[in-house]
Amino acid sequence: MNPLAVLLAVATTVAALATPPVGNAVSAGYLLLNPTTGPAKLKALAENAATIPVNRIYLSFVAPTMVYVPGSNTLQYSDIGYSSSGDYGFADVKKYVAQLQAGGVEVFLSMGGWNYNCYPYLYMKYSIAYFGKGPNYWKITQYGGGSAAGCNESNMWCYVCEPQSENTTLKDFIVFPEPDNASTWKAVQSTIAAGAKGEAIKWHPEIVGGAKFTDPVDKQTVTTVPGSNYFVTVNRDPYTDFVYLAKDLGLDGVDLDYEEMWHADTFRSGSGTGPFKLDQTVYKYTAIALDMVNAIKAIYPACKLSTAAGAAGAWSNNWWGGNLKGLWYYSNLWYPEVTKFMSAGANAGGINVMTYDLSNNNVYFECPDTTSNCELGGQVKFYMNTYATAGIPARVGYEIGQPAYPDPSNDPTHQIPLTQSALTEILNGVPNTGSVGGFFWELYKPKNSAPTGPSGQPNNIDATSVAQQMCAKVLPNATRCKGVIPPIDGSSPVTTASQVPTTSSAVPTTSAVPTTSSAVRTTSAIKSSTTSSKKTTTKATTAGPVTTGSGDLSGTACTVFGGTVCSNKVLYQCAYYTGNTLTWGKWTTC
């Protein structure tokens, strides 16, 4: 036998043993990439792949208008935010993907994120201002003088997509296109039309980056569609190119993070204050997912597909606008084969429910069931039960640190961050945490240690502690569950929990929370179920750290949550460390 062939066979066997199939038991974390710290974070995770307490990582985010030509080996037109020169990080990412996989960690690439889902004008006009009240209406009052007419590009339409402190412009936002320039998309449209069980379908291929779009309701206001039309000029289908890119990077799967609340509210049917129907958005979301399914089958059959889903997404009773309530319920009801592809079988990446950024302010009907626990654990159990009732296998989602919703600058007292007691309640009270696992946002997001009180927050739990306990629940015998998320400076992380608690067999394995509550009207408040800290996409964080000279910045005031500054070779991050005030805190070296 050829000695080289023997060595290759041995190497292949070793690699296969080092990368056992993950299957449905998943402990996952999202990694937000940016040119400043993204490469160092991905490198640290890859070098410690065998011991980190997750067995899947989601790299985020690529733009829904991306272009990738097979074999081009560049991330130039993906807007992933890893690098801005050369191959834009392609070779680096591919190398670290292989390293993670060799250590038993699956790697997915996610398309979307909040900024890559938001059309500022339409979101302001029909998801918020239309109702005249609601948990986000304060932005119309503060920046628009109480009227949608006062919201315009100069104030980013009353800063509805991102807070003023983020200094965003229209170029920071992108929406999911309907690429009818591509034959692959036209084939999907035919399939969706054949299975339509709601209103007649109305596609909107004219909503493409850079185009002038006339408000379909008032028939007068013209705005520029956020995003790029490059995929049209080169005649590509971004959703097919997404799969081509996954194949060339050697990824395990792709992830669809669709959160276009503006689309649901702009094209909803119904009148007055509702209830409404979001059939058009059901068609659009399912078409995008199906386009990816078809591409996987044709291009990369080993690729898995997952989707992020809103907390209220499987709740089937009346929809009152302002969120994506019922989207995944109806998509599964009308097109079950698409949900099944993602949730069962060899290509199943899973349905990941964003059960975070929730609020307990019932003035706006934020509590899904007023007879049950409105704190985080109770709400998570309620929402996960709606997915179980709808027959949709799903994973619980967690968020580290300061929630994005309600806006901490306006209503910090109704935020319900993830604490140890809430995590324990969820792990012991939601059956799926022990069978299919869970995920969290985000691997390097710092915990918020603000004190309790009317203007503060309870101490919450850090990423390593969450990952360890989530991992131990779904992979009870895995040694990786005792590992840590490696700091990029090589130091040891300080965890909230000193040890991974054991679960109690006495806790019921089913949720006692009712599946619906006809007495509760869900308004735009439950918008929070899909609005996450994924709001900060790579375009908003591409600036490098600012060198400010010598001096300890710890505890001094800052303005942009998550921002970084380099001073005296120490990288500081802006967060809520000591109350409801943004201050600089030491993070790592620079």
Secondary structure, DSSP 8 states (H G I E B T S, - for coil): --HHHHHHHHHHHHHHHHS---TT-EEEEEEE--TTTHHHHHHHHHHTTTTSS-SEEEEEEE-TT----TT----TTT---S-SSTTTTHHHHHHHHHHHHHTT-EEEEEEE-GGGG--HHHIIIIIIGGGS-STTTHHHHHHHTTSGGG--GGGHHHH-SS-GGG---GGG-------TTSHHHHHHHHHHHHH--SS-----TT--TT-EEE-TTTS--EEE-SS--HHHHTT--HHHHHHHHHHHHT-SEEEEE---HHHHHHS-B--TT--BB-HHHHHHHHHHHHHHHHHHHHH-TT-EEEEEEETTTT--S-B-SSS-TTHHHHHHHH-HHHHHHHHSSTTEEEEEEE--S-B--GGGT-SS-TTS--SHHHHHHHHHHHHHHTT---EEEEE-SS-SSS-TTT-GGGB----HHHHHHHHHH-GGGGTTEEEEE-TT-------SSTTS------HHHHHHHHHHHHSTT-GGGG-----TTS-----S-SS-----TTS-SS--S-S--TT----GGGGGGT--GGGS-GGGG-S--EE--SS--TT-B-SSTT-EEEETTEEEEEE-SSSSS-EEEEEEE-
